[in-house]
Amino acid sequence: MNNYLASIKRCKIYRKKILLLSKKLSALHIAPAFSCIEIVDFIYSKFINKKENIFIMSKGHASIIQYIVLNEKGLISNKELDRFCKPNGILGTHPDYGTPGIYASTGSLGHGAGLAVGRAYAKKVMKQKGFVICLLSDGELQEGSTWEAVMMAANKKLDNLIFFVDNNDFSGLERMSVSHKAFYPIDKKFSSFGWQTFKVNGHNYNQINNCFKKKNLKPKVIICKTIKGKGVSFMENVPIWHYRSPNEKELITALKELDNEK
Ligand SMILES: Cc1ncc(C[n+]2csc(CCOP(=O)(O)OP(=O)(O)O)c2C)c(N)n1
């Protein structure tokens, strides 16, 4: 099976696992996770198979997809996954440094970019191999700290740094294109700071992969156009699913939809 089809297959399984977990838990942030599933899957299949690469999930509220992938890789046990957000469990709503496979505590939006730049710079200073990859939500681009990090990365010529922006156009309950018109075009903001930019469909493995055909010469950002809640029709672009969990009937409908998806 080629990489594209294998990714589609894995992502369908991840979506179903998240939906099934939502029966036991209410703090899952399903739509934020569904929007970046293909991106996280790409990052883990392409980069995190190499020890020297580091991934920081800056949009920490979507942690469940990172935990699911780490569970697939055997770093997080089924028992811990079942105890997500429960007393005595190690998995919080937001990722914590020290949890197996987690390199930074995130969740306070706007902090992951600075942490990633610091790590990438440290790699340069210490002459270490590998990339630092950071996944940001588009809402995080409202944070000044993100842009301080973007400037620093360009100044230090961090060609070992890759940002993915999950551009689902929602920040919480609001559409960015309505509430923050000046925010677009995002790629131009990054290129004006000296970054190499790409724009892709963030649900398409091949399009994301194409951004890696050439060698990195400067910090790279991939603006991924995505759909919040992608994969379940009644969740797509419906703000309430930022934090809501489905009831029994909705869960059955959602699982059926994923099963029938081509
Ligand atoms: C600094 C900070 N302010 C507020 C919040 C509360 N919060 C959690 S998610 C969210 C918005 C989510 O929108 P976005 O960041 O674009 O993520 P996505 O749409 O991908 O879920 C907010 C405001 C937070 N986690 N951190």
The ligand as an SDF file (V2000), in Angstrom:
LIG
                    3D

 26 27  0  0  0  0  0  0  0  0999 V2000
   -3.2000   31.5970   26.1380 C   0  0  0  0  0  0  0  0  0  0  0  0
   -4.4980   30.8420   26.0560 C   0  0  0  0  0  0  0  0  0  0  0  0
   -5.6560   31.5360   25.9710 N   0  0  0  0  0  0  0  0  0  0  0  0
   -6.8320   30.8710   25.9160 C   0  0  0  0  0  0  0  0  0  0  0  0
   -6.8760   29.5000   25.9290 C   0  0  0  0  0  0  0  0  0  0  0  0
   -8.2080   28.7620   25.8990 C   0  0  0  0  0  0  0  0  0  0  0  0
   -8.4110   28.1290   24.6170 N   0  0  0  0  0  0  0  0  0  0  0  0
   -8.2800   26.8070   24.4340 C   0  0  0  0  0  0  0  0  0  0  0  0
   -8.4720   26.3530   22.8430 S   0  0  0  0  0  0  0  0  0  0  0  0
   -8.7880   27.9550   22.3700 C   0  0  0  0  0  0  0  0  0  0  0  0
   -9.0190   28.3840   20.9520 C   0  0  0  0  0  0  0  0  0  0  0  0
   -8.8550   27.3170   19.9860 C   0  0  0  0  0  0  0  0  0  0  0  0
   -8.7030   27.8380   18.6660 O   0  0  0  0  0  0  0  0  0  0  0  0
   -7.3750   27.5220   17.9460 P   0  0  0  0  0  0  0  0  0  0  0  0
   -6.2580   27.8940   18.8530 O   0  0  0  0  0  0  0  0  0  0  0  0
   -7.3850   28.1280   16.5970 O   0  0  0  0  0  0  0  0  0  0  0  0
   -7.3990   25.9410   17.8710 O   0  0  0  0  0  0  0  0  0  0  0  0
   -8.2880   24.9560   16.9880 P   0  0  0  0  0  0  0  0  0  0  0  0
   -9.3090   25.7640   16.2350 O   0  0  0  0  0  0  0  0  0  0  0  0
   -7.3360   24.2950   16.0780 O   0  0  0  0  0  0  0  0  0  0  0  0
   -8.9100   24.0510   17.9760 O   0  0  0  0  0  0  0  0  0  0  0  0
   -8.7410   28.8070   23.4430 C   0  0  0  0  0  0  0  0  0  0  0  0
   -8.9670   30.2660   23.3570 C   0  0  0  0  0  0  0  0  0  0  0  0
   -5.6340   28.8080   26.0420 C   0  0  0  0  0  0  0  0  0  0  0  0
   -5.5730   27.4710   26.0370 N   0  0  0  0  0  0  0  0  0  0  0  0
   -4.4640   29.5000   26.0770 N   0  0  0  0  0  0  0  0  0  0  0  0
  1  2  1  0
  2  3  1  0
  2 26  2  0
  3  4  2  0
  4  5  1  0
  5  6  1  0
  5 24  2  0
  6  7  1  0
  7  8  2  0
  7 22  1  0
  8  9  1  0
  9 10  1  0
 10 11  1  0
 10 22  2  0
 11 12  1  0
 12 13  1  0
 13 14  1  0
 14 15  2  0
 14 16  1  0
 14 17  1  0
 17 18  1  0
 18 19  2  0
 18 20  1  0
 18 21  1  0
 22 23  1  0
 24 25  1  0
 24 26  1  0
M  CHG  1   7   1
M  END
$$$$
